[in-house]
Amino acid sequence: MEKKEIYEKHKKYLVPCVANYYKEPLILDRGKGSYLYDIDGKEYLDFFGGIVTISVGHCDDEITLETCEQMRRLQHTSTLYPNVPIVFLAEKLAEITPGRLQKSFFTNSGTEAIETAILLAQLYTKSHEVITLRHCYSGSSLLAMNITGHWNWRLAESLVPGIKHAHNAYCYRCAFGREYPVCNLECARDVKELIETTTSGHPSAFIAEPIQGVGGFITPPKEYFKEVVSIVKSYGGLFICDEVQTGWGRTGGKMFGIEHWEVEPDIMVMAKGTANGSPVGITIATPEVGDTLKGLHISTFGGNPVTATAALATIDAIEKRDLVQNAEKMGRYLRNQLDGLKEKHQIIGEVRGMGLIQGIEIVKAKKEPAPDFVLEIFERTKEEGLLIGKGGLYGNVIRITPPLTIVKEEIDRAIGILDRSFGKIEALYTV
């Protein structure tokens, strides 16, 4: 089909919320490694990876081979029957996740994993109330949208009771007007008053991302999670760690993001990069918490042998190729280059993140969010063959998440394109 016909059919047959980047959306045809190619054959360096999903590069040979072999052997059974890949994956997760996490439940997406995690916490604590963070994103179900701390990601009114949104550790735009580290972590300590004034005093759980993804890669101070988790646990609540975007070595040096903050979750959720693009959702809990999920509960496609095989192959590739270490090394180099761009370009308000999950907040004078600049940066980077993401409450944060296999030369190419794009924006506007 011609491009025009594809656009017309997309508009006619898909609901309007299935929106696309760019004035003229990219129609992608194939991918390999760090690169994607459109239907005209133009090459793009992928620095967003399908929203932080391509961990080991597009169409990795080993992962593809193992997945295809499983498809030829057994594609589906449902959870009513055990299969080898699901058992091996559950065992592997128990081995590599932090702390005492051991009991897994498999679904198809991060949204479903969040739903399962909240259910587990409510069953275990016999409490309904949930503490979450402003600027967080949890998914597209009714519960997940109500947990989400972005009005523009809520397509219906706030209809789920018992959800309380605490201030997040957004140091660049501190809600308390303070500066770290002299702030004494007021955002974390405020959770105590939140519990005492807006809940029954017995919340079921505190759920948080180590680094807020859709929120714009907001990265808390090193002491934050120890403080806030300690407060929540003192009132009987569990800690649910949302590793959908930070898991699998993305933050560099550790397999899971929360390990940098040295606290152990009672429940953890994973998705996205787990299977390098295959749809998957995972909820893992400590034995005592996991064992509360009894009775009739099923996920037809959760634990599908094909997806479980893809996940195992992805984990194997990450471990054998030392990609956690590569994310740390290349992430440090990427961050140094981005910090250099900040010194050069006044439209960059802050660079933040860890490893290969880096955010660039684009602003005008006095920290005014500049989503219009971001849209123009997108068009210019597209022209030069670089794909990036965006996020933040105001849509003014560029999100950089290349595959964990990225190399220095590819980072240099991306930095050059970003440098030229920022320069062109500053030449056109008074900032």
C-alpha positions in Angstrom: 0.0 0.0 0.0 1.0 3.6 -0.5 1.6 5.7 2.6 -1.6 7.7 2.1 -3.7 4.6 2.0 -2.1 3.3 5.2 -2.8 6.5 7.0 -6.4 6.5 5.8 -7.0 2.9 7.0 -5.3 3.7 10.3 -7.6 6.6 10.9 -10.7 4.6 9.7 -10.2 1.4 11.6 -8.3 2.3 14.8 -9.7 4.2 17.7 -8.5 7.8 18.0 -6.4 7.1 21.1 -4.0 5.1 19.0 -2.0 8.2 18.3 1.4 8.4 16.5 4.5 10.5 16.9 5.4 13.1 14.2 3.4 15.3 11.8 3.8 12.5 9.2 3.9 9.3 11.2 6.7 6.8 10.5 5.5 3.5 8.9 8.1 1.1 10.2 8.9 -2.1 8.2 11.7 -3.9 9.9 14.4 -3.6 12.6 17.7 -5.0 13.5 19.9 -4.3 16.5 19.8 -0.6 17.4 18.1 0.4 14.0 14.7 0.6 12.5 13.8 1.0 8.8 10.6 2.6 7.4 8.8 1.3 4.3 10.9 3.5 2.1 14.1 1.9 3.5 15.3 4.9 5.5 17.4 4.0 8.5 16.7 5.3 12.0 18.8 4.9 15.2 16.3 3.8 17.8 16.9 5.6 21.1 13.5 4.9 22.6 13.2 1.1 21.9 9.4 0.8 21.7 8.9 2.7 25.0 11.8 1.1 26.9 11.0 -2.4 25.6 13.8 -3.5 23.3 16.4 -4.6 25.8 18.7 -6.6 23.6 18.1 -4.9 20.2 15.5 -5.5 17.5 15.1 -9.0 16.2 18.0 -10.5 18.1 19.1 -13.7 16.4 19.4 -15.9 19.4 16.1 -14.7 21.0 14.2 -15.0 17.7 15.6 -18.5 17.1 14.6 -19.8 20.5 11.2 -18.2 20.4 10.5 -19.6 16.9 11.6 -23.1 18.0 9.1 -23.0 20.9 6.3 -21.8 18.6 6.9 -24.9 16.4 6.8 -27.2 19.5 4.0 -25.8 21.7 2.4 -22.4 21.5 -0.4 -22.4 24.1 -1.8 -24.4 26.9 -3.1 -21.8 29.4 -2.2 -21.9 33.1 -4.4 -24.9 33.6 -1.4 -27.1 32.7 2.2 -26.7 33.8 4.8 -26.3 31.1 8.6 -26.2 31.2 9.2 -22.6 30.1 6.9 -21.1 32.8 8.4 -23.2 35.5 12.0 -22.3 34.5 11.1 -18.6 34.2 9.5 -18.5 37.6 12.5 -20.2 39.1 14.9 -17.8 37.4 12.9 -14.8 38.7 13.1 -16.1 42.2 16.9 -16.4 41.8 17.6 -13.0 40.5 15.1 -10.6 42.0 16.1 -8.8 45.2 15.2 -9.9 48.7 12.8 -12.7 49.3 10.6 -12.4 46.2 9.7 -15.9 45.1 6.0 -16.5 44.0 5.2 -15.3 40.4 1.9 -14.8 38.5 2.2 -14.2 34.8 0.0 -11.9 32.7 0.3 -10.1 29.3 1.1 -6.5 30.2 2.3 -4.0 32.9 -1.3 -3.0 33.5 -2.3 -6.5 34.4 0.8 -6.9 36.6 -0.1 -3.8 38.5 -3.7 -5.1 39.0 -2.4 -8.3 40.3 0.0 -6.6 42.7 -2.7 -4.4 44.2 -5.0 -7.4 44.6 -2.2 -9.3 46.4 -1.5 -6.4 48.8 -5.2 -5.9 49.6 -5.7 -9.6 50.2 -2.6 -9.9 52.4 -3.2 -6.7 54.5 -7.1 -6.8 54.4 -7.0 -3.1 53.5 -8.1 -1.4 50.4 -6.2 1.9 50.6 -3.2 2.5 48.3 -0.5 5.1 48.5 1.0 6.1 45.2 3.0 9.1 43.8 2.1 12.1 41.7 3.4 12.0 38.2 3.5 8.2 38.2 2.0 6.0 35.4 0.5 2.6 36.0 -1.5 1.6 32.9 -4.8 1.7 31.1 -7.3 -0.3 33.2 -9.7 1.6 35.4 -7.7 0.9 38.5 -4.4 1.7 36.8 -5.7 5.0 35.4 -6.8 6.0 38.9 -3.4 5.1 40.3 -1.7 7.1 37.6 -0.7 10.7 38.6 -1.3 12.4 35.3 -4.7 14.0 34.4 -4.0 13.6 30.7 -3.7 9.8 31.0 -7.0 9.5 32.8 -9.7 9.0 30.3 -12.5 8.8 32.9 -13.2 10.5 36.2 -11.4 9.3 39.4 -13.8 6.4 40.2 -11.7 4.0 42.4 -11.8 5.0 46.1 -8.9 4.6 48.5 -6.1 5.8 46.3 -3.9 8.6 47.8 -1.3 10.5 45.8 1.8 11.6 47.7 4.2 14.2 46.5 7.0 12.7 44.4 10.7 13.4 44.7 10.8 15.8 41.7 13.8 17.8 42.9 13.9 20.1 39.8 10.3 21.2 40.5 10.1 20.6 44.3 6.5 20.9 45.5 7.8 22.3 48.8 10.1 24.9 47.3 13.2 23.3 48.8 16.6 22.1 47.4 18.2 18.8 48.0 20.0 17.9 50.2 19.1 20.6 52.7 15.4 19.8 52.1 15.6 16.9 54.7 13.5 14.8 52.3 10.3 16.7 53.0 8.5 14.9 50.2 9.2 11.5 51.7 8.4 12.6 55.3 5.1 14.1 54.1 3.8 10.6 53.5 3.4 10.2 57.3 1.0 13.1 57.4 -0.7 11.8 54.2 -1.4 8.5 55.9 -2.6 10.0 59.1 -4.9 12.6 57.5 -6.3 10.9 54.4 -6.4 7.2 55.2 -7.7 4.8 57.9 -4.1 4.6 59.1 -3.7 1.1 57.6 -2.8 1.4 53.9 -2.4 -1.9 52.0 0.6 -0.7 50.0 2.8 2.0 48.6 3.5 1.5 44.9 6.3 3.4 43.1 8.6 3.3 40.2 12.3 3.6 41.1 12.5 6.1 38.3 9.2 7.5 37.0 8.9 6.6 33.4 6.0 8.5 31.8 6.5 11.1 34.5 9.7 12.1 32.7 12.4 9.9 34.2 12.1 11.7 37.6 14.9 10.2 39.7 14.7 10.3 43.6 17.6 11.0 45.9 19.5 8.0 47.2 17.9 8.2 50.7 14.3 8.6 49.4 13.0 5.0 49.3 14.5 4.0 52.6 12.6 6.9 54.2 9.3 6.5 52.6 9.2 2.7 52.7 10.0 2.8 56.4 7.1 5.1 57.0 4.6 3.0 55.0 5.7 -0.2 56.7 5.3 1.4 60.2 1.6 1.6 59.3 1.4 -2.0 58.1 1.6 -1.3 54.4 3.6 -3.3 51.8 6.0 -1.9 49.2 5.1 -2.6 45.6 8.0 -1.8 43.2 7.1 -1.1 39.6 10.1 -2.2 37.5 8.2 -2.0 34.2 10.6 0.5 32.8 13.6 0.3 35.1 14.1 -3.5 35.2 16.6 -5.8 33.4 19.7 -3.8 33.8 18.3 -0.6 32.3 19.6 1.6 35.1 23.1 0.1 34.8 25.1 -1.9 37.3 22.1 -3.6 38.8 19.5 -6.0 37.3 16.7 -4.0 38.9 16.4 -0.3 39.5 15.3 -0.5 43.1 18.6 -2.2 44.0 20.3 1.2 43.8 18.1 2.4 46.6 18.9 -0.6 48.9 15.3 -1.5 49.9 13.6 -4.8 49.3 10.1 -4.9 47.8 7.3 -7.2 49.1 5.9 -7.3 45.6 7.5 -6.4 42.3 6.0 -6.0 38.8 7.8 -6.3 35.5 6.8 -6.1 31.8 8.2 -4.2 28.7 11.9 -5.2 28.4 11.4 -8.6 30.0 10.9 -10.4 26.7 12.5 -8.0 24.3 9.2 -7.1 22.7 7.0 -10.1 23.3 3.9 -9.1 25.4 4.4 -10.1 29.1 3.5 -9.0 32.6 5.0 -10.4 35.8 4.0 -10.0 39.4 6.4 -11.6 41.9 5.9 -11.5 45.7 7.4 -12.9 48.9 6.1 -16.4 49.8 3.7 -15.2 52.5 2.2 -12.5 50.3 2.1 -14.6 47.1 0.3 -17.4 48.9 -2.7 -15.2 49.7 -3.7 -15.3 46.0 -5.9 -18.4 46.2 -9.2 -19.5 44.6 -10.3 -19.1 41.0 -7.9 -16.7 39.3 -6.5 -17.1 35.8 -4.8 -15.4 33.0 -5.5 -17.3 29.7 -2.3 -16.1 28.0 -0.2 -15.4 31.1 2.7 -17.8 31.2 2.3 -18.7 27.6 5.2 -21.0 26.7 6.2 -18.9 23.7 6.4 -15.6 25.8 8.1 -17.4 28.7 10.7 -18.7 26.3 11.3 -15.3 24.9 11.7 -13.9 28.4 14.2 -16.7 29.4 16.2 -16.0 26.2 16.2 -12.3 26.9 17.4 -12.8 30.5 20.1 -15.2 29.2 21.3 -12.7 26.6 21.5 -10.0 29.2 23.5 -12.1 31.6 25.9 -13.8 29.0 26.7 -10.6 27.2 27.3 -8.6 30.3 24.6 -6.0 29.3 24.0 -4.8 32.8 27.6 -3.8 32.9 27.4 -2.3 29.4 24.4 -0.3 30.4 26.5 1.1 33.3 29.5 1.9 31.1 27.6 3.3 28.1 25.1 5.0 30.4 28.0 6.9 32.1 29.3 7.9 28.7 25.8 8.9 27.5 25.2 11.0 30.6 28.5 12.8 30.3 27.7 13.7 26.7 24.1 14.9 27.7 25.6 17.0 30.6 27.9 18.5 28.0 24.8 19.4 25.9 23.2 21.0 29.0 26.2 23.3 29.4 25.9 24.3 25.8 22.1 24.7 25.3 20.0 26.9 27.6 16.7 25.1 26.6 17.9 22.1 28.7 16.7 22.6 32.2 17.9 19.3 33.7 19.4 16.0 32.7 18.4 13.1 35.0 18.3 9.3 35.1 20.6 6.4 35.5 22.4 4.1 33.1 20.5 3.9 29.8 17.3 5.6 31.1 18.1 9.3 30.7 15.7 12.3 30.6 16.2 15.8 29.2 13.8 18.4 30.5 13.3 21.1 27.9 12.3 24.6 29.2 12.0 28.2 28.4 12.9 31.1 30.8 12.2 30.5 34.5 11.8 26.7 34.0 8.6 27.2 32.0 7.9 23.8 30.3 8.5 23.8 26.5 6.4 21.0 25.0 6.3 23.0 21.7 10.1 22.9 21.5 10.0 19.1 22.1 7.6 18.6 19.2 10.0 20.6 16.9 13.0 18.7 18.2 11.1 15.5 17.3 10.7 16.6 13.7 14.3 17.6 13.3 15.7 14.4 14.9 13.4 12.3 12.7 14.8 14.1 9.6 18.3 13.1 10.7 17.4 9.5 11.5 17.1 9.4 15.3 14.1 8.2 17.2 13.5 9.5 20.8 10.6 9.5 23.3 8.9 12.1 25.3 7.1 12.3 28.6 6.5 14.4 31.7 3.3 15.9 33.0 3.7 18.7 30.4 5.2 16.7 27.6 8.4 18.6 27.8 10.9 15.8 28.7 12.8 13.9 26.0 13.3 10.3 27.0 16.4 8.4 25.9 16.4 4.6 26.3 18.5 2.9 23.6 19.0 -0.9 23.7 21.4 -2.3 26.3 23.6 -3.4 23.5 24.3 0.2 22.4 27.9 1.2 21.6 29.9 4.4 21.9 29.7 5.2 18.1 25.9 5.1 18.2 25.8 7.4 21.2 28.1 9.8 19.5 25.8 9.8 16.4 22.7 10.5 18.6 24.4 13.2 20.5 25.4 15.0 17.3 21.8 14.9 16.0 20.5 16.2 19.4 23.1 19.0 19.5 22.2 20.2 16.0 18.5 20.0 16.8 18.8 22.0 20.0 20.9 24.6 18.2 18.3 25.0 15.5 15.5 25.5 18.0 17.5 28.1 19.9 18.3 30.0 16.7 14.6 30.3 15.9 13.2 31.3 19.3 14.1 33.6 22.2 14.2 31.4 25.2 
